[in-house]
Structure formats: C-alpha cells, structure tokens
C-alpha cells in the first residue's frame, strides 16, 4: 500500500527528510556502538567482557524484533521511531555524563547498550514499514533499495567512522554524535506525518497472536 494521491502530493520532501533523518540516526547509533565496544576492549582487555557486550548489544533486538514489527503494524510508526530515538539519546546522555565525570563502570555500558538494542527492535521495523507509505508506487523499488544500501553502509562504515571519532575527541564527546543524530532523526518526524494503514476490525487479531506469527515466521526462515 502506498500513499494516496502520491503523484500529486509533495512526497519527495517528506520522504527525503524522514529517510535522511533516520539514516543519520541509525548510522550514529552504529558508530557509537563501535566506540563503546572499543572502549570496553581497550579498558578491560578481556575477551569475556567484550563477549558480554556483544550479547547485550544484539540479544534484546533479536528477541524483541518480532514484537517491534507487530507494534509497527498496529500503532503509530512515527511515535515508535520518536520514542525509540529519544530513549536511545537519553541513554547516551547518561553515559556522556558518566564518562565526563569519570564515574563510568562496565555495568553502566551493559545496561545502556541493552536498552539501546531494545529500542532498535522497535525503530528499524517502524522505519522500514514506513517506506511504502511515503512514496508512490513508481518509486517503491528505489526506496527499498535505499533502505538496503543504508543497512550496508551501517555495517561497513560503523567501524571506520567510530575509529575516526575516538581519534579526534574523547570517548565522552564521541558519544555525543549519537545524541545529535538522534535529534536530527526526530525533527522530521515532528514536522511530517506518516500515513498509517488501518486494518479492518474483523481482520485484526490479538497482539499476542500477531507476535507469535512473527516469531514463527522468523523461525521458519532461519531453518529454511
């Protein structure tokens, strides 16, 4: 389903504003994730500590991913993205204060990384599902390609960008990049609306049933 009357609507400005904002937010999150992992490795020199960090950075998103997709289909995707961005930014603000006051502990990073990972489970499905609602049909395949390119850039560019950040500034200030990019991601969402598909009441199942269907789909695809 694409936006109504998209051919005559000023969809380009809305799409590029939201897409650019979310792209900056996701890249900023990936960059600071590398910064945190580097700090843990450099400070502790412990493989176990790095392994735990990897688990807390990935496991919440993996576990909550099906729920995030379900909520993105049922509720306001714009609100999901705004809340996820703001909570992630708040986590970074807490860590920045701890780093600048030299009061940071390893468990602080674990907790904040887990919260941020959980927020990614809601932000990414909402952002991906919004694409079809922001563009006309003739641009849909290109928009999908842009989404895939973005995730590729996140995967490849996070490490060098993170390394550049920590070489140019203290870790506490490097984490501020994520706060700035999160704000840049939220601003377009406060300006532009995202059309939300409304399922007929008789077709809507319970939240738990939709969540289980999502889990079953993920499990089936992973074993195929």
Order of alpha helices (4+ residues) and beta strands (2+ residues): alpha-alpha-alpha-alpha-alpha-alpha-alpha-alpha
